[in-house]
Amino acid sequence: MKLARKDILGIRELTVEEINLVLDTAESFIEVSTREIKKVPTLRGVTVMNLFYEPSTRTRTSFEIAAKRLSADTINIAAATSSVVKGETFVDTAKNLEAMNPDIIVLRHSAAGAPHMLSRVVRQCVINAGDGAHEHPTQALLDMMTIREKKKRIAGLRVAIIGDIAHSRVARSNIYGLTKMGAKVTVGGPSTMMPRFIDRLGVELHHHVDDAIRDADIIMMLRIQTERQDMSVFPSLREYANLFGLNRKRMALAKDDVIIMHPGPMNRGVEISPDVADGPYSVILDQVTNGVAVRMALLYLLSSGGN
Amino acid sequence: MNLLIKGGRVIDPSQGLDAKMDILVENGKISKIGKSIPDGGAKASKKASALQVIDACNLLVLPGLVDMHTHLREPGYEYKETIETGSEAALAGGFTSIACMPNTDPTNDNRSVTEFIIRQAAKCGLVNVYPVAAISKGSEGKGLTEFGDLLEAGAVAFSDDGKPVMAGGLMRRALEYAGSFGVPIISHCEDATLSAGGLMNEGLTSTELGLPGIPSISEEVMVARDILIAAYTETALHIAHVSTAGSVDLIRDAKKRGVRVTAETAPHYFCLSEEALTEFDTRLKMNPPLRSTADVAAIKKGLRDGTLDAIATDHAPQSSIEKEVEFEYAANGIIGLETSLGLSLRLVEEGILTLPQLVEKMSLNPAKILRLKKGTLKPGTDADITIIDPEKAWIVDVKKFRSKSRNSPFGGWQLKGKVIHTIVAGVVKFTDRE
């Protein structure tokens, strides 16, 4: 079992078979995290560098735990966002890290395409841990894993993704992944947050959230970046919560057995009301648990497939 | 030394000429065009050795190409390009005259900078360099520069290129004031509030890549505004680097109504489209950005029907410092002097333009727009001549560029049609040695 590629830059270029391979492998790793001694020697001697140009608690910790449970050595680098005018360039940093011979570099960067650039300049495997508003492939994989776990399938399900699609890498990766796996994806949110021609990515577009979530099997809420109200993308948090937030009443439009997902961190009371976030349909914390397994699977598949 | 160019196909739209002819050049000027000018036709037959004969059999002999939109980066950014290296690149690309934009450091917004550029160009003695001076001081869009003084120093037009003139009031005054001197305003049309933060064309590709978009309307609303102001003030407006279908429509319509508007586009806007950006290649980042395939088709149509008068390069050198960074942080710009002719000849191959039409757009029209006595082979004018082999295929090798910079996405492209000789004021300044 191998992933015949050097890097995981996005979901867009993955095949259905590759996605299934990652999800199957991840499922087999869940058990490791429930053992008394949560460690297997699989990746002993492998070095994983977490290069984070953007603050992140969840994703970085998840990658670190995933690597440690496989006995890999991990190094975390929190880098200041590169700048043209001062400091070391991204390429120079990358080449310096390459010279220390890590095996896998996990990159989070605020600039879309940075992982692609990294993969061009270093020989190591690169895993994209989120690049700008482009892709967040491990998030989409853990989301798909959670959906499969709860619903036993992905094909044929109705998934509503609600919020700031234009600025969301989570939305893009999930749109690419879920449509590939045969789900029916609808997106909803203010028209100012819908990127141009989004419908051409094979999703159904609704400007009224009620229409987007009607009969949904899964509702995926996106985090709202509150600073965008200054840019006239939406008028106020109050109006956003009223028109686009997920509350119990609105949730009733979805299927009875709907599950609620959120990539975190949540703005309680804005895109999601506390009773929904903490309610019985919420699988938000299962997503986090599965995140470790998905990342273990990728580290494993890349390091055994890379050489 | 005098020159006799024999047996080439001479294409000179200024005289409606397209025939196999000889051209005699004496004292830096065209002295005669005709069928079979004898070698002894040079005045001083006793100094026959002083007559250089160029065999132009199977070659095209054109009025020297004129690029009305380049960035030479000197003064201030000599690590990207200098007047000398930019002129060398121009010669290799068949250009005998180039107009350079004022976004240097310091900005070309006063006589001393204009004079410096002209002095440097004279020192290199390669091509004719015509400075375009800034519309506003520091191109900051506030007060007008001293148009009269700048024109006297040698500026040929005014532009804040690189930045839009956001205030309609200032654009009105600039057009009126420039109009009183009989020179055009070259407008970089962009509503900066609509393009703010944008990194590429807003469309399906930007949606796929998650890159903030620059909508076509950011260009078009300014094209519309400037056309309205030019019509109202009855002045001459030239629109730089047209990239969208909407702009082409607006300009076509304005021309029909008799507005004094001219426009240019650049080869990348008819050779490349937004889909090329999928790999986040910073060499494809420029402003205005590469647009959709529908825009590319509209640009070609605009060139064909005459809406777009000129092909300019918008040669914008950037070093690896500006380009080998994350896409978001990379500077805009693409170099073009050495590929423009080869890329533009594809339009002839595709049947969009005839050869004489192409020569008009790359030589006669830009000269006319800038009020230069160039772009012609009429006897008595400066002998600026470009001789090309239209059949010669070549592969673009950025390592061989004369330009100091390498920011071209065309490396590896196979092009047909290569410059063989570039002649400025009767002197052969460039000869292809390959």
Contacts between the chains, C-beta under 8 A, distances in Angstrom:
chain1	res1	chain2	res2	distance
A	12	B	208	7.5
A	82	B	325	7.0
A	82	B	326	6.6
A	82	B	329	6.9
A	83	B	329	7.2
A	84	B	321	7.5
A	84	B	322	6.9
A	84	B	325	6.0
A	84	B	329	5.1
A	84	B	331	7.7
A	89	B	324	7.1
A	89	B	325	6.0
A	90	B	325	6.3
A	90	B	326	5.7
A	91	B	324	5.7
A	91	B	325	7.3
A	109	B	326	7.1
A	110	B	328	7.7
A	111	B	326	3.8
A	111	B	327	6.3
A	111	B	328	4.0
A	111	B	329	6.7
A	112	B	209	5.9
A	112	B	210	4.9
A	112	B	211	5.3
A	112	B	280	7.0
A	112	B	327	6.6
A	112	B	328	6.8
A	113	B	209	7.1
A	113	B	211	7.8
A	113	B	279	7.9
A	113	B	280	3.0
A	113	B	326	6.7
A	113	B	327	4.5
A	113	B	328	7.8
A	114	B	326	5.0
A	114	B	327	8.0
A	116	B	279	6.3
A	116	B	280	5.2
A	117	B	280	6.6
A	117	B	326	6.4
A	117	B	327	7.7
A	131	B	210	7.8
A	132	B	210	5.6
A	132	B	211	7.4
A	132	B	328	7.0
A	133	B	210	3.5
A	133	B	211	7.5
A	133	B	212	7.8
A	134	B	209	5.8
A	134	B	210	3.7
A	134	B	211	7.5
A	135	B	210	7.2
A	166	B	207	8.0
A	167	B	210	7.9
A	169	B	210	6.0
A	172	B	208	7.6
A	172	B	210	5.7
A	195	B	206	7.2
A	195	B	207	4.0
A	195	B	213	7.7
A	196	B	202	5.5
A	196	B	203	6.1
A	196	B	204	7.3
A	196	B	206	7.3
A	196	B	207	5.8
A	196	B	213	6.7
A	196	B	215	7.9
A	197	B	203	6.4
A	197	B	204	4.4
A	197	B	207	5.5
A	198	B	207	5.8
A	200	B	204	5.5
A	200	B	207	7.8
A	201	B	207	7.1
A	201	B	208	7.1
